[in-house]
Amino acid sequence: MFNAIFWILLIWLLINGIWMWFKLDDQKLQKTFAWINVVAVIVGFWVFYGVSHPAGTLATWFLVVSWVNVVIAILQFYFGYRKAN
């Protein structure tokens, strides 16, 4: 389960990050992706701290992916809820 969730989160991070930068002006899409990213962050941290896993490089990268998802979610909330000039 740990490995499967890691790869799902990594693929989501790549798709989400790339799509986000090409659609910065689409506030509805940014809001939607931000809320989906919140769910991904919750699942990621829940799996990391709730499921036993061997210590190693994958565990470190799992945390990196989770924290990068947090940063991307913050950026998406900013771009999604900012006022248009």
C-alpha positions in Angstrom: 0.0 0.0 0.0 2.8 2.4 0.9 4.5 2.0 -2.5 1.3 2.2 -4.5 0.2 5.4 -2.7 3.6 6.9 -3.3 3.5 6.4 -7.0 -0.1 7.7 -7.2 0.9 10.8 -5.3 4.0 11.3 -7.5 2.0 11.0 -10.7 -0.6 13.4 -9.3 2.1 15.8 -8.3 3.6 15.8 -11.8 0.2 16.2 -13.6 -1.0 18.8 -11.1 2.1 20.9 -11.2 2.4 21.0 -14.9 -1.2 21.6 -15.5 -1.3 24.4 -12.9 1.4 26.5 -14.5 -0.3 26.3 -17.9 -3.6 27.4 -16.5 -2.7 30.1 -14.0 -5.6 32.4 -15.1 -8.3 29.7 -14.8 -9.4 30.3 -11.2 -12.1 27.6 -11.2 -9.5 25.0 -12.2 -7.1 26.3 -9.6 -9.7 26.0 -6.9 -10.7 22.5 -8.0 -7.1 21.3 -8.1 -6.3 23.0 -4.8 -9.1 21.1 -3.0 -8.1 17.8 -4.7 -4.6 18.5 -3.6 -5.8 18.9 0.0 -7.3 15.4 -0.1 -4.0 14.1 -1.6 -2.0 15.7 1.2 -4.2 14.3 3.9 -4.0 10.8 2.3 -0.3 11.1 1.8 0.5 12.0 5.4 -2.1 9.5 6.8 -0.4 6.7 4.8 3.1 7.8 5.8 2.4 8.0 9.5 -0.3 5.4 9.7 1.1 2.5 7.7 4.2 0.7 8.7 7.0 1.1 6.1 10.7 0.3 6.0 13.0 3.1 6.6 14.8 4.0 3.4 15.0 6.3 0.5 11.3 5.8 -0.6 10.1 7.0 2.8 12.2 10.1 2.4 10.9 10.8 -1.1 7.3 10.1 0.2 7.7 13.0 2.7 9.2 15.2 0.0 6.3 14.5 -2.4 3.8 15.2 0.4 5.4 18.6 1.4 5.7 19.6 -2.2 2.0 18.9 -2.6 1.4 21.2 0.4 3.3 24.0 -1.3 1.5 23.5 -4.6 -1.9 23.5 -2.8 -1.0 26.8 -1.1 -0.1 28.3 -4.5 -3.3 27.0 -6.0 -5.4 28.5 -3.3 -3.7 31.8 -3.9 -4.2 31.7 -7.7 -7.7 30.3 -7.3 -9.1 32.8 -4.7 -7.2 36.0 -5.6 -9.2 38.9 -6.8 -8.9 39.7 -10.5 -7.5 43.1 -11.3 
